[in-house]
Amino acid sequence: MTILDELKWRGAINQQTDEAGLTDLVKNKSVGLYVGIDPTGDSMHIGHLIPFMILKRFQLAGHRPYIVIGGGTGSIGDPSGKKSERVLQSMEQVHHNEAAITAQMEHLFGQDGSFKIVNNYDWLSKMSLLDFLRDYGKLFNVNNMLSKEVVASRLEVGISFTEFTYQILQSVDFLHLYQAEDVQLQVGGADQWGNITAGIDLIHKIKGADAKAFGLTIPLMLKADGTKFGKTAGGAVWLDPEKTTPYEFYQFWLNQDDRDVVKYLKYFTFLSQDEIADLAKKVETQPEKREAQRRLAEEVTEFVHGKDAVTEAENISKALFSGDVADLSANEIEQGFKNMPSVEVTGEKRNIVEWLVDVTAIESSRRQAREDINNGAIRINGEKVTDVNAEIDPSTHFDGKFVIVRRGKKRYFLARVK
């Protein structure tokens, strides 16, 4: 089975410019290929991860992946998927984002020399306006550029000359990598088809019609309900653990619909066909166990955040389900209770009734606090408290940073010690 056969089985191919030619190419040599990403932010989200999963599979199959950080193109803005002009970022912000995304890529692809990160600012910034117009602008027909979906979708509301020329710059990227690094394949999302084919046309015009350059796009990923993959009620799911904690990341995958989980196992994990077939059968026969979702969450979280992050996420999940939170680390508390009601408290020791009412306002009155304590409805750091004369000492658990209160069966509160 070739890498292309595997991608087809995984449902990861939308279009190819020359399927037969690309099939022959991957059979006979180690192919240079690339995916580009503009540094529009200082972290990727899981939507960005989609084409890089393809790049990773090529890497594991022995090919030569290149990642193009768009320091040049990112400074002007890609019109793709936007109904209006992008707000230009300062070059300082662009360079900050470049560094952050580069670090994420090195984590995902390793640092063993089997892949290469390049920045298109390095060659685009050296091009003069006259060079751009004479060497490249002359080779692009405006009528053809207007017909590209990414541009055509903007004509009604308008598009600046700056964003209109984006496809030329992306084409120059492909040409540069073809000439300097023997890169013959560009991979991108379905919305990049026009830009990819424009790059292949430029290579053919400059290097000849027989030049072997190819394009491959991946399908738009939709959930079973027809909505776009990767969005939650809280917004994007980020790869940066400061924006989306590993626990939240793990939970996102764990909560996937039965109708989607097998598709995501194929796309976002490196499990074999037999392993995925076995999990697919369990989705049909034992859906209540959610074994496929659990395996999906484990695999993707380990790929993005590492094995320790999986262990932490599982510890938090078990503790929240059982209520046994005493053994969680301070870091696990920070992750698991990030979105729960919280209040700041001092490290001062206080009577539990006073603390619940006067300090934290978790209870509405002292009468209610005493009633809940007497009824066994209050747990402090996982321990049931039934003595209204008990004392709260914030320094005793979780490195003195937190106190966890559970009222009833499911209502959690987090007190942060300042």
N, C-alpha and C positions, 0 to 999 in steps of 0.2 A: 504494500500500500504506500503510495507517494503522499507527501505532505498535502497535496491538493485533494487526493481522495479522502484523507482524514478531515480536511476542512469541509468538504461536501457532506460527509456523514454528520458532522457537527452543526450543519446548517449555517456555516459561516461565510458562504460565498454568495454575493448578490450578482455581480457582473465581472466579466474578464474581457480584456481587449482582444486577446488571441489565445483561446484556451489550449488549442493544440500546440502552439509555439511555446507557451509557458510550461505545459506538461513535459515537453521534450527538454526544456531548459533545466527544470528542477531534477530531472532524472540523470542528467549528464554532468552537472557541475554544482559547486557550492555557489549559490546565488546571492548577490548583494541586493538587499531590498531596504526600503525605508518607510517610516511613518513620520509625519510632521505634527508638531503641536506648537501653537503660538502661546507665549507666556502672558495670557490675558489675566491670570490670577496666580497666586502663590501656592496653589495646590491643584492637583487633578481631582476630579470626582469620578464616580464609577462609570459615568457615561464616556469619559475620556478613555477609560480602561479598555473599552471594547476593541478598538483596532490594535492596541498593544498586546492583547492576548494572542492575536494572530502573529504578531512579530515574535512573541515569545515562543510560539510553536515552531516557527521557522528556525529560531535559534537552537531549540532542542533537537531539531532534525539536522543540524550541522550546517545551516546556512549562515549568512553574514548580515545580521540586522544593523541598521543605522537609525538613529533617532535624530531628527532635525528639530532643534529648538529654534523657533521662529523669532529670534531677536530682531531681525530686519522686518519680516512681514508683520510681526506682532506690533511693531511700532506704528503701522498704518491701519491695520484692521481688515479682517476677512469679512466680506458681506454675507457669507453663508449663514442661512438660518435667521438672519436679522431683518426686521422690517424697517429699520432706520439706521443711520450712521452710528458706528461705534464712537464712544468718547475716547479720544486719544490719551494714552497714558504718558507720563513723563518718562524719559529714558532711565532715570534713577529707579522708578518703579518697575520698568521692564527688566532691568538688570537684576533687581531683587527677585522678581518672579522666575527669571532664568535659573538662578542659583537654587531656588527652592525646588523647582521641577526637576532639575538635573539630579539633585540628591534623591528624589523619589525614584527616578529612573534607575539610578545606580543600585538602589535597594531591590528593585524588581528584577533587574537583568544581571546583577552581579558585577564584579569588578575583575573578572578573570581574563579580560581581553577578547571575549567572544562576541562583543558588540561594541559599537562606537557611537558616541554622542558628538554631534557637530552643531554649529550655530550659523544660520544663514546670514546673520549680521556680518560675519567674517568676509563673505564675498559680495554681498549686496551693497554694503557700505562703501566698497571700493569703486563702485561703478558710477561714472559721471552721468549727468542727464543726457549728454550727447551720445555717450556710449549706449545708454539704454534705448534711446530713440533709433540710432543707426543700426546697432547690432541685433536688437530684439523687436522693438516696436514696429519696424518695417516688415517683420515676418508674421504679424498678427492682423487678420482681417477683422475689421470692426463688426461687420455683419455676423461673422461666426461668433465673436465674443458676445454679442447681444443675444444670440440664440442659446447660450449656455444657461441652464436652469437657474444657477445661482445668481446670475445677473438679471435674467428675464423676470424673476420673481420680484425684483426691486424697481423695475421700470415705472410702474404705476405711481409709486411714492417718490421715486427719484433716487439716484445714486451718484456720489461724487466721482470725479475723475480718479481720485486717490484709490478708492475701493474698487473702481472699475478696473484698474491696472493690477489688482492683486493677482489675478490669474496669470499674468505675464511673469510676475516675480516668482510665483510658485513653479511655473514652467522652467524658469532659469535655475531654480533649485534642482530640479530633476536633471537638467542638462549638466549642471556642475558636478553632481554626484556621479552621473554616467561617465563623464570624462575623467574626473579625478579619482574616483573610488571604484569604478566598474560596477556601479549600482544599476541594475536593469529592471527592477520592479518597484512600483510605488503602490502602497496599500492605504486605503482610506475609507471613510464612511460613504454611504450611498450618495450623500449630497456633494461629495468631492469628485464625482465622475467627470464633470466638465473640466475641472482644473487638471485632473490626471491625464485626460486625453489631450488637452492642450499641451501639456508637457511632452507627451509622446510625439505629437505633431512637430513640436519645435526640434526635438532630437532628430527626427527624420529629415527635416529641412536642412539641418546643419551637418549631420553625420551621414545622411543618405537614407534612402527608403528601406534598405536592407538592415539598418541598425536594429538590433534586438532590444527593444524596450517594451515593457508590459505594464498593464494596470490591473488592479483587482480591488473591488469594493465589497464591503460587507453590508448585510441587510440592516435596515432600520429596525431596531429592537423594540417591539411592543409587548405589553403584557396581555394576558388572555382577555382582559376586559377592554382592550383596544387603546389604553392609555400608554403614554411613553414610559419606557423603563427608566428607573434610576431616580425618580422623584418621590419624595415622601411629604407628608403634611408639614414636616419641619424644614423642607427644602432639600437641597442636594445632599447626597451621601459622599463625603469627602474622604480622600486617602490620608490626609493630614490628621493624625490622632488628636491634635489640639482642636480641630474643627468638628470631627466626628470621632468620638472615642472608639477604641477597638471593641468595647462591649456593644455600643450602639451599632457599629458596623456588623458585628456578629449577629445581632438581633435582626437587622435588616434582612439578611439572607435566611435566617431561621424562620422568618415569618412569611416566606414566599408561598404563593398559591400552589396547590397541588397541580393545577393545570400548567404552571410555568416551570416547576422545579426541574423537570428532566431536561428541558431546553437549556436552562441555566447551568446544569451539571455538564452538559456537552460543551457549552461555550466558555464557562469561567473556571473549569477545573481541568486537571490533567489526568483524570481517571481514565482507565481503559474502557473500551466498548463493553466488555463483559461486566465490569464493575457497574457501569451506568445502567446496563440492561437489568442487572439484579436489583438495583435501587428502583428502577422504573416499575418492576413487578411488585415491589413492596408498596409503592404508591397506590397501586391498584388493589392489592389484597389487604394491606394493613395501613391505610392512610392515617389512622389515629396515632400511630407511633411516630410519624413525621421523621422517619429515619433518613429519607433523602434530603430533607431540608437541613437536618443536623449535619449531615456529611458535607453538604454544600457550604454551610456556614463555617465549618472547620477548615475546609480546603481553601476557600477564598480568603478567610481571615489570616490563615497561616501564610499564604502567598504574599499578602499585602503587609501584614504586621508581624509575622513570625509566630513560632510555636508557643512562646510564652504568653502571647496575647490571647491565643485560643484557650489556654489553661485559665487565664484570668477571667475571660468572658464566661467560661463554663462555671467557674467558681461563683461568680456573681449571680448567674442565672439560677443555680441550685440554691444559693443562700436566700434569694428573694422569693423563690417558690416555697421553700421550707420555713422561712423566717429565722433560720439559724445564721445570723450575720456576724456572730462574735469573732469568727476566725478569718474574716476578710481583712485584707491589708488596707492601709490608708489610700493607696492608689486605686484599689478595687472599689472602695467606697466612693471616691471621687468620680469614677466612671459610672458605677451603677446607680448612684443617686443624683446624677447631674441634673435631671429634669424633674426631680421631686420637690415638693415644697420645702423651703429651707429658711433658716433664720440665723443671725449671728448672735453668739453669746460670749461672755467672758469665761475665764477659767475658774471663776469663783465657785466654791462649793455652796449648794443651796438645798433646802428641803424640797422634796420632789413636788409637793403640791404647789409651793411658791414658784418653783422653776417652771412647771407646766403652764401656770397661769400668768404670773407677773413677768417672767423672763422671756418665754417663747410664745405665749398666747396660743399654744396648741390646744389648751382647754379654755372654754369660755368663762368658767367660774370655778371657785374652789370647791363648791358643792359637787359640781360635775366631775372635777378631777378626783375627789375622794371616792365618789361612786364608781368611776371607771377603775381606779386602783383596787378598791375592795372587790370588784367583780372580776379581777384578773385580766382586764382589757388593755393594760399598759405593759409594754415591754421596753426596756432600756438596754440598748446594745445587745439585743437578742434574749435577754433574761426577763422573765415575768417578775413584776414588782407588785406585791400585795400589801405592803406596809406603808401607810400614809406618813409615817415618820422617817421613812428612808431618805438618804441624802444622795444628791447627784454630784459626782466628782468628774468633771469633764476631762481630767488628766489621765484617767485610768485605761482608756481604750484608744486604739487607732492613732498612736503616736501623739495623743493629746490634741488631735486636730478636729475630731468629730464626736458627736453624740447622736446615736440613731434611736428614734422613738417610733414604736409601732403602736397605733391605737386601733383596737379591733383586729380583724383578720388581715386586712389589706392596706390600711392607711399608714403610709410611712412619712416621717418628717426627718429632716436632716438639720442638726444644729452645728454650725461651723464655729469653732472656737477661735476668736480673734486675739 
